[in-house]
Amino acid sequence: MRFTDGDRWWNYAGTANYALGTSLCYRASWWRARRFRSLQVGEDNQFVSEASAFGELVTADAGELMYATIHAGNTSPRKMGSAWTPISLKP
């Protein structure tokens, strides 16, 4: 998944047992049984953790299929750690 902060582009690789809420796809039946928590930030963390624990989480590199913007209005600030790699995109 690719992100821009307006100046630079980043690739988020994450880990095999974690997925960003921005990119989740799931069955309605799974969600009905495990609805998101009512939180301002991190509402999807328990949902993803439970899917991983039950062997229901599958992750894949989105490559050029998904782009997101990091901006001041994000509800959850992005901390650029080891899962984030700066990249250069051609216009």
N, C-alpha and C positions, 0 to 999 in steps of 0.2 A: 504494500500500500504506500502511496506516495503523498507526501504532505509538503506544503509550502508555507513559509512564514512571511511571505511577501518579498523576501530578499534571496533566500536560498531554498533549494529543494532537498527533501530528506526521504529516504526509503526506510520504512519501518518493517523489520524482519520479525520481531517478537520471538516467542518460543512456541514449541509444539502444543503446550497446554494452555495457551492464552490467545484470546482474540479481542480485537477492539470492538466496542459496541457499534461503531460506525459501519462495520462490515458484516454484522451478524445476519445469517439466514437460518431460519429454524421452522420446524413444523408447528402449526397452531396448537396441536394437541400437547406438544412439549411445553409451550409457553403457558397454556391454560393451567397446566399442573404445577408450573413453577414461575409464576408472574414476577416481573421485575419489582424490586423493592422500591418503596416510595422515598427516594433520596434525591437530592439535587446533584450530587456527584457520585459516580461509581455504582449507579443503580444496576448495572449489568454485571458487575464483578461476581456476585453470588451465582447468578444465572450461568455464566461461563464456567465457573469453578465446578458447579454441580454437573454440567454437561461433560466436563472433562473427567470427573470422578466416575460417572456412569458409562464412560467410553463412547459418548455421543458427540464429542467435539472433534471436528475434522478441520484442519487449517490448510490453506494453500496460498502461495504467493499470488497476489492479484496482478502482479506485473503492471501493465499499463491500463488495466480495467477500472481502477479506482483512484481518484485524486481527492484530497481534502485540503482545507485551508486552516492553518493555525492562526487565530485572531484574538483580539482582546475580548470578544464576546463569548469565547468558548467557555462552557460551564466547567470543564475540567482542564486545567493547564497542562500542557505537554512538557515533560521533562526529558530532554534529549540525553539518553543514556547509551549503553552499549548496543541496544537493539536498533538504534537510529544511525544511519549512515548518510553523510551528505552526498548528494549526487548532482550531476549537471545534466540538464535537459536541453536539447536543441529546440529552438523556437519553431 
